[in-house]
Amino acid sequence: MPPRRHDTGARRSGAAAGPVPGRRAGPAVLPSVLTFLVIVASGGLLLMIEKGLLSGVETPPPIGAARRPDDARRTGRLQPADVDSQILQEIRNRTIRTVCGQKSMPQGVWSLSALQRRTLLQHVLVNDRHRFLYCYVPKVACSNWKRVLKVLSGALESVDVSVKMDHRNDLLFLHSLKPEEIRYRLEHYFKFMFVREPMERLLSAYRNKFGEIESYQRKYGVEIARRYRKPPAKDAAAAKGDDVTFAEFVRYLLDEDAERMNEHWMPMYNLCQPCAVRYDFIGSYERLEADAELVLRRVGAPPAVRFPERQTWYKPVTAETLHYFVCGLPQRLLRDLLPKYILDFSLFAYALPNATAAHCRH
């Protein structure tokens, strides 16, 4: 069935974050923990984590802006930066094919559980004019991508318009369409997502939500401090929830079901289900400008439409900051946390964090 026109301004997504659970949830149930994860996460991989043997692999460095995006898009020629991206794409594609080819893994959107499918469809944005689907991952430049989508749909004049981002209005979500319309777009549209180093993404969410957003401090911070602080926090100290430590946040994550987490720290795998959806392109936050330009060129965006620059107030997670927080975690917490995000590391070709004593001394 061909796509029909929709009034994107009238669409809304009804996903609401659930409260902090009052008791310890069971372990996260991924689509299958199969032989791959049983071997990898339970034994050999965790031993290698402890020894720091998997920390030597590095992701490609960010690509500088040594070219004019408008010229590249007009000529359609692949720049050298595109070759690097193609190599990384091939690594990711091969890994995804190997892992997702297992019989126990989901082979399509309709083979997902109702909860998994709802989460996925609530995170896929649709642009019918340029025929693409974008699965957004919070803390991976999704606000800027939503700006781009609004410009492409005509809801915004420019990505530089100074207006507070509305994350729901003027956006069309895949979950708002009928099943036959969803199937058509999944089969015929260009599909992409962007990923980020998993620990860096978690740290970014922690610093933003518990350091700056009062609603998150009240909803999550107060309860986290009450449950995980030793000695227990006094009522007055825990009243605001603005002093949650990174270790307390990680303890909270260990007690969370990955399929029911808040979207800002839910594993990228659970948000976008790369086994159920065959993405045409998986971009990297680490090379955001170059990969965003590739996507804009691929979907036929007008040359005047560009990916927004980072806001002046943005506080990036530097390598030094990540090193400080990861090395400050008790190693037991880190070892317990990694299996919950193991598919984010493995499928998207990110090295596991090195928290060995020798590494952390530097």
N, C-alpha and C positions, 0 to 999 in steps of 0.2 A: 504494500500500500504506500503510495507516495506521501511525503510529508504534507501536513496541512498547516496553515498559518495560525499562530496563537498570539494572544495579547499578553506579552511577557510582563507588562506592568501589573497585571491582575494576578499573577502566579505567586504563590507563597509556599515556603517549605515549613512544615510543622514540626521539625525535629527539635526537641528540647532536651537539654542535658539532665540526666537523672541525678538525684541526690547521692551523697556519699553513703554507701551501704553501712548498716549498723553492725554487720558481722562479717567475718572473713568469707569471701566468695571462693568457690572452687577454682581450680586452675583453669586458665583460659583454654577453651576448646577451639582450636583451629579446625579448618575443614577436615584435616586428618593429621595425626602426628606421625603417620607412616614410618616406614623403615628409615627414611632419610632423617627425620627429626629424632627418632628414638636413638639412632646411633650417634648422630651429630650432637644433639643438645644434651643427651644424658651422660655421655661418656667422653668420647674422643675430643669433641669440640671444647667442652668445659675444661678438660685437662690442658688443651692447647691455650685456652684463655688464661688459665692460671700461670702457664709457663710463658705467656706472651708471644707464642710462636706465630700467631696469625696477625700480628700488629704491624708487620713490615710492609704490607701491601698498601699503597697509597692511591687515592682516587685522583683523576686528572686535576691539575690546578686550575683556578679560574682563568678564563680567557679575557685578555684585555680588549678595550674598544679601539683597536688600531685601524678600523675600517669604517666606512660610512654605510650604515644599514640600508638607507634608501637606495644607494647605488647598487648594493648587492641584490636587493629585492627586484630592482628594475631589470638587471642583467640576467638574473636567475642562475648565476654561476656559483658553484660551491667554493667557498673560501677554505684555506687550510684548516681553520678552526673546525669546519664541518667534518673533516676527516677524523679528527680526534673524537668528535661526537659519534661518528659512525662506528668507530672501534668500540667505544663504550656501549653503544646500543647493541652491537653484536654480542658482546660479553653478557649483557643482561638478557638478551633474547634467548641465547643458548641455555643460560641457567634457568630461566623461566620455563622453557620448553622441557627441560629435563625434570624439574621438580613438578611442574603442573601436568606432565604427561602421565604421572602415576594415576592408577584407576581410582584411588580414594579421593583425589583432589577434584574440586568442582570443575566440570567441563563446560559450563555455561551459566548465564545469569539465573535461569530457571531451575538449575540444580542446587542453588543456594537455599539455605533455610530462610524462612520468612524474615527473621531478624537480620540476617546477613544481607538479603536482597534489599530490604528497606534502607539499611544504612548506606549501601552502595548507591541506590537510585537517588537518595537524598543528597548525594555528594557529586552527582554528575550534572553539569550544566550543558545546555543545548544552544547551539546557534544554527538555525535553519538556513539563514541567508548564505553562510559560508560552509555549511554542512560539516560541522565538527562537534564532538563531545569532549568536554574537559572535566576530568575528575579532580576536584580540588582537595588539597590536603592542607589543613590549617598549619600555620607556621612555615609554609613553603611558598611564600610570595602569593598566596591565593587572593589577598585583597587587591593587589595590583592586576592580577589576571581578571578579576571581576570588573575592574575599571575598563580593561581592554574590551571585555565582552559587551559592556554597556555602550562603549563607543561604537563598536561594530554593529550593534543593534539600533543605534541612533538615540539611545536614552541619555547619553552624555555627549557633549560637543567635543571634548578633548580629555585625554588622560590627565591633563594638568589642571583641570577645573578644581578649584578649592572647595570641596564639599565633603562632608563626612560620609564615609562609605556606608551605604545601606546594603547589607549582605543578603537581602531577600527580594526587595522590590526591583522591578525591571530586569529580572533574571528568570530564565525558564529552566526548571529542574526536570530531570528525566522522570522522576517519580510522579509528576503531575500529568503524564501522558497515559494513554490507553496501552494495554499490552501489545497490540499489533503495531502501534506507533513506536513503542520502545524497541521492538524487534527490528523494525525497518531501519531505525537510526543506528542501532548497534551493528547491523550488517553492512550498511552503506556509507556511514559517516567516518571521517577521520577522527581517531580517538587518541587522546594524549593525557598524560599526567606529569607532575613534577615531584621529585623526591629529594630528600635531604639526609645527611648523615644522622642516623637515629638518635644518638646521644645528644648531638648538638640541637636537634629539634626539641627533645625533651627539656633540655636546659633553657632553650628560648621560651618555651611555654611556661616553665617554672618561674623564670625571672619576670616575664610579662604579667602573668595572671596573679601571682602571689606578691609581686612587688609593686604593681601599678593598678590593678583592677579591683576595686572595693567589693564588687558583687561576688567575685571569685573568692576573695578573702573571707567573706561572710559565709558563703555556701560551702566551701571546701576547707579553707584554712583553719577555721575554728574547730571543726571536727577532727582534722588531721592532728592539730596540736593536742587536742584532748585525748586522742587515742594512742598517739605514738611518742609523746614527749616523756622522757624519764629524767628526773622525777616528774610526775604528772603536773601539767601546767595549772597554775592557779587561775581561778575564774577571770580575774582582772587581766592577767597576762594573755590569756587566750581569747579575750573578748573580741578583738579585732581580726585575728587570724592573719596578720600581716608580717609575722615573724617566723613562718614555717621554714625550716631548714631543708636543704636539698636531700639530705638523708631521710628526713621524715617524709618528704614527698615520694621518694623511691619506696619506702616501706608501704606507703599507701598504694602505690602502683602494684606492688606484689600481691596485695589483697583484692585487687580489682579483676573482674572478668574482662578480658580484652575486647569482647564483643559488645560490652555495655559501658565502656569507658566514655568519658567526655571526648569529643572529637579532637581536641587540641593535644591530647596525649594517647589517643587510640593508635595502635600500630597502623602504618600506612597500608600494609597488606589488607587489614580488615576494612579500611575505608574504601579502597578502590578495587579490591579483589582481582589482581592481575592474572589469576588462573581462570577466572570466569569470564573476564573481558580481555580480548586480545588487543592490547594497545599498539597503535602504530608508532608511537614515539613516547619514550619516557625520559623527560628532561631532568637535569640536575640543578639544584640550587647553587652548587659550587661553580657552575658555568652558566648562570642564569641569563645574562644578556645575550650570549651567543646562541644558546638553545631556544630562548624566546624568539629571537629573530628567525631561526629555522622554522619554528612553528608558524609564525606570522606569514612567512613566505609560502609555506606549504598550503595554508588555508586560503591564500589569495587575498590577504588583507591589503587595503590601499596603502601605498607607500607612506602617506602622511600619518598612518597609525603606527605608533611605536610603543614598546614596553616602557612603563613609567620608571623614572629614576627613584632610588630609595629616598624616603623622606629625611629631612635634616635631623629630625629627632630620633631616628632609628638607631638603636644600640646593638651593633652586631655582636654575635658570639665569636670572639677571637679564639685562635688556637690556644693561647695562653689561658684564657678564661675557662675553656673546656678542660684543659689539663688540670687546672686548679680544682674544679668541682669534681671531676672524675677521680682524681687521686685523693681527694678528701673523703670519698666514700669508703666505708669498710669493704674489703674485698669480697666478703661473703654476700653483701647486698648486691654488688655488681654481678657476681656469678649467678645469683638467683634471678636477677632482672633480665639478663641477656636472653635466656630461652624464650621469654615472652615476646621479644622483638627480633628473634633469630631470623625470621623470614624477611624482615626489613633489611637486615645486614646481608643475608645471602643472596636474595633475589636481585637486589639493586646494586650488588658489587661494592659494598662498603666493608672496610677492614674493621675487625672487632677492636674495641678500645683496649689500650695497653695500660694496665694499672699495676704493673709489677713494681716492686720496691726500687729496682734499679732505674726503671724509666721515671718513676715519680720523684726520685732524688734530683732530677734535672728540671 
